[in-house]
Amino acid sequence: MNAKCETCRFFDEHKGNGAVAQNDAGLCRFNPPVSQPAPESKGLWPIVGAQDWCGHYTPEMTAAE
C-alpha cells in the first residue's frame, strides 16, 4: 500500500477554496480545525505535505465504494 497524504481521502489540496497550493502542501481534514489562542481567531486545519503519512490514512476509494 502507498500510504501517503496525497492519496488519502482526508487530504485537501486547498485549491477548491480559491487558494493556491504551496508546493506539495495540503490540509488534513480528518480532525476538526485546531483552535487558536485568541477568541476572535478562526480555527486552522493542520497543514501536511503530500508525501507525509499518519495512522489515520484512509485510501481515497475503498473496495466497497
Secondary structure as GFF3:
##gff-version 3
##sequence-region A 1 65
A	DSSP	three_ten_helix	5	7	.	.	.	ID=ss1
A	DSSP	beta_strand	11	12	.	.	.	ID=ss2
A	DSSP	beta_strand	25	28	.	.	.	ID=ss3
A	DSSP	beta_strand	47	49	.	.	.	ID=ss4
###
